[in-house]
Amino acid sequence: MDRATAPVLFNEQVRPFMWRLGLAWDALARGARAAKFVMLSFPGRNEPLLPRPFSISDAYVDGSDGRAVTEILYKPAGRATRAMTRLRPGDGLDVLGLLGNGFPAPTAGRRPVLLAGGIGNAPFAFHIRELAGGPCADDPSRILLLLAGRNRDEIYIQDVAHRSGATIVVVTDDGSLGEKGLITDALRRRLPDLGPVAAFACGPTPMLRAVQKLCDAQGVPCFLSVEEMMACGYGVCNACVVPSRTHPGEYVKACQEGPVFESREILA
């Protein structure tokens, strides 16, 4: 873990409520793994006072100039993220990271099923890059990404995911794009035909609870990347605690012991 000021390479709106930020910061050299995260803040400013946590969405070396790039997807929802929309190439952001554990590799013989809800799609472009370059290199179509949102405006995934050969299924609550319904409905319909699977989920808490319940009932190994507010990112502030499932009445820290937990470990 280290702290550095990273220049902004690009900052673009990709959906009405979603932005894609590129930083000249080498997550690969720092042990990048899907669902690991960074804490971002504005250099030389104390407003907002606290840094904000963001999953790394992608990490790669730009083939045109050999520069390492780390991408962040974010939704302007508060003062910090609204201020981020005003960043321009050459501006700087303070980056603390990498932090957290990230998604584990799927057990041999299990097909990886990725479940992304809304801005919870953030870790999955890099997760697909990892899987397509590793355990699924012989057949990237075995990677199944269920990409869900309330409507078509919430559906987005980087081009690298589309080019990878992964199987992508779009689900919207209102049916404006792809299948109509909930992400758990789409998974439940497909489970009988998928064979042994391992699920990896990131999204709003109600979605994670529903995925956890379904995977429990079906005996599917499931890993949840929880979205908790953090003030420090390394276990000091205790702002990101999650109820333990294995030790009732106790809590685990999303920043240190997570943000990814096996679903049997926590109460989502």
C-alpha positions as CSV (number, residue, x, y, z in Angstrom):
1,M,0.0,0.0,0.0
2,D,1.3,3.4,-0.9
3,R,0.1,7.0,-1.5
4,A,0.8,8.9,-4.6
5,T,-0.7,11.8,-6.7
6,A,-1.8,10.4,-10.1
7,P,-2.5,12.5,-13.1
8,V,-5.9,12.2,-14.8
9,L,-5.7,10.8,-18.3
10,F,-9.4,11.0,-19.2
11,N,-12.7,11.6,-17.4
12,E,-15.8,10.9,-19.5
13,Q,-19.5,10.5,-19.0
14,V,-20.5,7.1,-20.3
15,R,-24.1,6.9,-19.1
16,P,-26.4,9.6,-17.7
17,F,-25.4,8.6,-14.1
18,M,-22.0,7.0,-14.7
19,W,-18.5,8.3,-15.4
20,R,-15.3,6.6,-16.4
21,L,-12.0,8.0,-15.0
22,G,-8.5,7.0,-16.2
23,L,-5.5,7.6,-14.0
24,A,-1.8,7.3,-14.8
25,W,-1.3,5.0,-11.8
26,D,0.1,1.4,-12.0
27,A,-2.3,-0.9,-10.2
28,L,-0.7,-3.9,-12.0
29,A,2.6,-3.3,-10.3
30,R,0.8,-2.9,-7.0
31,G,-0.8,-6.4,-7.1
32,A,-4.1,-5.6,-8.9
33,R,-6.9,-8.0,-8.4
34,A,-10.6,-7.5,-9.3
35,A,-12.5,-5.9,-6.4
36,K,-9.4,-4.5,-4.7
37,F,-10.0,-0.8,-4.2
38,V,-8.3,2.6,-3.7
39,M,-9.1,5.6,-1.6
40,L,-9.2,8.8,-3.7
41,S,-8.9,12.4,-2.5
42,F,-8.1,15.9,-3.9
43,P,-4.6,17.0,-3.3
44,G,-4.1,20.2,-1.4
45,R,-7.8,20.4,-0.4
46,N,-9.6,19.6,2.9
47,E,-13.1,19.8,1.4
48,P,-14.3,17.1,1.2
49,L,-12.2,16.1,4.2
50,L,-12.2,12.3,3.9
51,P,-11.1,10.2,0.9
52,R,-13.6,8.0,-0.8
53,P,-13.3,4.3,-1.7
54,F,-13.5,3.1,-5.3
55,S,-13.0,-0.4,-6.9
56,I,-10.5,-0.5,-9.6
57,S,-12.5,-1.1,-12.7
58,D,-9.7,-2.0,-15.1
59,A,-5.9,-1.9,-15.1
60,Y,-3.8,-2.3,-18.2
61,V,-0.8,-0.9,-20.2
62,D,-1.8,1.4,-23.0
63,G,-0.4,-0.1,-26.2
64,S,0.0,3.3,-27.8
65,D,2.5,4.8,-25.3
66,G,3.3,1.9,-22.8
67,R,1.8,3.9,-20.0
68,A,0.0,2.0,-17.1
69,V,-3.6,3.0,-16.8
70,T,-6.0,2.4,-13.9
71,E,-9.7,3.0,-14.5
72,I,-12.4,3.9,-12.0
73,L,-16.2,3.9,-12.7
74,Y,-18.2,6.2,-10.5
75,K,-21.6,7.7,-10.0
76,P,-21.9,11.3,-9.1
77,A,-23.9,11.0,-5.9
78,G,-22.3,13.4,-3.3
79,R,-20.0,16.3,-3.1
80,A,-16.8,14.3,-3.7
81,T,-18.1,12.4,-6.8
82,R,-19.8,15.5,-8.2
83,A,-16.4,17.3,-7.9
84,M,-14.8,14.5,-9.7
85,T,-16.8,15.1,-12.8
86,R,-15.0,18.5,-13.1
87,L,-11.6,16.8,-13.4
88,R,-9.7,17.3,-16.6
89,P,-6.6,15.6,-18.1
90,G,-3.6,16.7,-16.3
91,D,-5.4,17.3,-13.0
92,G,-4.2,15.2,-10.1
93,L,-5.9,12.9,-7.6
94,D,-4.3,11.5,-4.4
95,V,-4.5,7.7,-4.5
96,L,-4.0,5.4,-1.5
97,G,-3.9,1.7,-2.4
98,L,-4.2,-1.0,-3.3
99,L,-6.5,-2.1,-0.5
100,G,-8.7,-5.0,0.3
101,N,-8.5,-8.7,-0.8
102,G,-10.3,-8.9,-4.2
103,F,-12.1,-11.8,-5.8
104,P,-10.5,-15.3,-5.5
105,A,-9.9,-17.5,-8.5
106,P,-12.8,-19.8,-9.2
107,T,-12.4,-23.4,-8.0
108,A,-11.2,-25.7,-10.9
109,G,-14.2,-27.1,-12.8
110,R,-16.6,-24.4,-11.8
111,R,-17.9,-21.9,-14.3
112,P,-17.5,-18.3,-13.1
113,V,-20.8,-16.4,-13.0
114,L,-20.4,-12.6,-12.4
115,L,-23.4,-10.6,-11.2
116,A,-23.2,-6.9,-11.5
117,G,-25.9,-4.5,-10.3
118,G,-25.9,-0.8,-11.3
119,I,-22.5,0.8,-10.4
120,G,-21.6,-2.6,-8.9
121,N,-20.4,-3.4,-12.4
122,A,-17.2,-1.6,-11.4
123,P,-14.9,-4.6,-10.7
124,F,-16.0,-6.7,-13.6
125,A,-14.1,-5.4,-16.6
126,F,-10.9,-6.3,-14.8
127,H,-12.3,-9.5,-13.5
128,I,-13.1,-10.6,-17.0
129,R,-9.6,-9.6,-18.1
130,E,-8.2,-11.8,-15.3
131,L,-10.4,-14.8,-16.1
132,A,-10.0,-14.6,-19.9
133,G,-6.2,-14.4,-19.5
134,G,-6.1,-17.2,-16.9
135,P,-8.5,-20.0,-16.0
136,C,-10.9,-19.4,-18.9
137,A,-8.2,-18.6,-21.5
138,D,-9.2,-21.8,-23.5
139,D,-12.9,-20.7,-23.7
140,P,-13.7,-17.2,-22.6
141,S,-17.4,-17.8,-23.4
142,R,-17.5,-19.8,-20.2
143,I,-17.4,-16.5,-18.3
144,L,-21.0,-15.5,-17.8
145,L,-21.7,-11.8,-16.8
146,L,-25.2,-10.9,-15.7
147,L,-25.3,-7.1,-16.0
148,A,-28.3,-5.5,-14.4
149,G,-29.8,-2.1,-13.8
150,R,-33.1,-0.4,-13.2
151,N,-33.2,0.7,-16.8
152,R,-31.1,0.9,-20.0
153,D,-29.4,4.1,-18.7
154,E,-27.7,2.0,-15.9
155,I,-26.2,-0.6,-18.2
156,Y,-22.6,-0.2,-19.1
157,I,-19.4,-2.3,-19.3
158,Q,-16.1,-1.4,-20.9
159,D,-15.3,-2.6,-24.4
160,V,-12.7,-4.9,-23.1
161,A,-15.5,-7.1,-21.7
162,H,-17.3,-7.3,-25.0
163,R,-14.1,-8.1,-26.9
164,S,-13.1,-10.8,-24.5
165,G,-15.6,-13.3,-25.8
166,A,-17.4,-13.5,-22.4
167,T,-21.1,-14.3,-22.4
168,I,-23.0,-11.2,-21.4
169,V,-26.6,-11.1,-20.4
170,V,-28.3,-7.8,-19.8
171,V,-31.2,-7.5,-17.3
172,T,-33.3,-4.4,-16.5
173,D,-36.1,-4.0,-14.0
174,D,-38.3,-2.2,-16.5
175,G,-37.4,-4.3,-19.6
176,S,-36.0,-1.3,-21.5
177,L,-32.9,-3.3,-22.4
178,G,-32.3,-7.1,-22.4
179,E,-34.4,-9.3,-20.2
180,K,-37.0,-7.9,-17.9
181,G,-36.8,-8.7,-14.2
182,L,-34.3,-9.1,-11.4
183,I,-30.7,-10.4,-11.7
184,T,-31.6,-13.4,-9.5
185,D,-34.5,-14.3,-11.8
186,A,-32.0,-14.4,-14.7
187,L,-29.6,-16.6,-12.7
188,R,-32.3,-18.9,-11.4
189,R,-33.5,-19.6,-15.0
190,R,-30.0,-20.5,-16.2
191,L,-28.6,-22.5,-13.2
192,P,-30.0,-25.9,-14.4
193,D,-28.0,-25.6,-17.6
194,L,-24.8,-24.1,-16.4
195,G,-23.3,-27.1,-14.6
196,P,-21.1,-26.4,-11.5
197,V,-20.6,-22.7,-11.0
198,A,-19.1,-20.1,-8.7
199,A,-20.8,-16.8,-8.3
200,F,-19.1,-13.4,-7.8
201,A,-21.4,-10.5,-7.1
202,C,-21.2,-6.7,-6.5
203,G,-24.1,-4.3,-6.3
204,P,-26.5,-2.7,-3.9
205,T,-27.2,-4.5,-0.6
206,P,-30.7,-5.7,-1.5
207,M,-29.3,-7.4,-4.6
208,L,-26.4,-9.0,-2.6
209,R,-28.9,-10.3,-0.1
210,A,-31.0,-11.8,-2.8
211,V,-28.0,-13.4,-4.5
212,Q,-26.8,-14.8,-1.2
213,K,-30.2,-16.3,-0.5
214,L,-30.4,-17.9,-3.9
215,C,-26.9,-19.3,-3.8
216,D,-27.4,-20.7,-0.3
217,A,-30.6,-22.5,-1.5
218,Q,-28.8,-23.9,-4.6
219,G,-25.5,-24.8,-2.9
220,V,-23.5,-22.4,-5.1
221,P,-20.2,-21.0,-3.8
222,C,-20.7,-17.3,-3.8
223,F,-18.4,-14.3,-3.2
224,L,-19.9,-10.9,-2.3
225,S,-18.1,-7.6,-2.8
226,V,-19.8,-5.4,-0.3
227,E,-20.3,-1.6,-0.8
228,E,-19.6,0.1,2.5
229,M,-18.7,3.7,3.3
230,M,-15.2,4.0,4.6
231,A,-13.2,6.8,6.2
232,C,-9.7,5.3,6.2
233,G,-9.6,2.1,4.1
234,Y,-7.2,0.2,6.4
235,G,-9.0,-0.8,9.5
236,V,-8.7,2.2,11.9
237,C,-12.0,4.0,11.7
238,N,-14.4,1.0,12.0
239,A,-16.9,2.7,9.7
240,C,-17.2,-0.2,7.3
241,V,-18.1,-3.1,9.6
242,V,-20.4,-5.9,8.3
243,P,-22.3,-8.4,10.6
244,S,-20.6,-11.8,10.8
245,R,-22.6,-14.8,9.9
246,T,-20.3,-17.3,11.4
247,H,-19.9,-15.5,14.7
248,P,-23.3,-13.9,15.6
249,G,-23.1,-10.6,17.3
250,E,-19.6,-9.9,15.9
251,Y,-18.5,-7.8,12.9
252,V,-15.9,-7.9,10.2
253,K,-14.2,-4.9,8.5
254,A,-14.9,-4.6,4.8
255,C,-11.7,-2.7,4.2
256,Q,-9.3,-5.2,5.9
257,E,-11.1,-8.6,5.8
258,G,-13.0,-7.7,2.6
259,P,-14.5,-6.1,0.7
260,V,-15.0,-9.7,-0.8
261,F,-16.5,-12.2,1.6
262,E,-17.6,-15.8,1.0
263,S,-21.4,-15.5,1.4
264,R,-21.4,-17.9,4.4
265,E,-19.2,-15.5,6.3
266,I,-21.4,-12.4,6.5
267,L,-25.0,-11.2,6.7
268,A,-25.3,-9.1,3.5
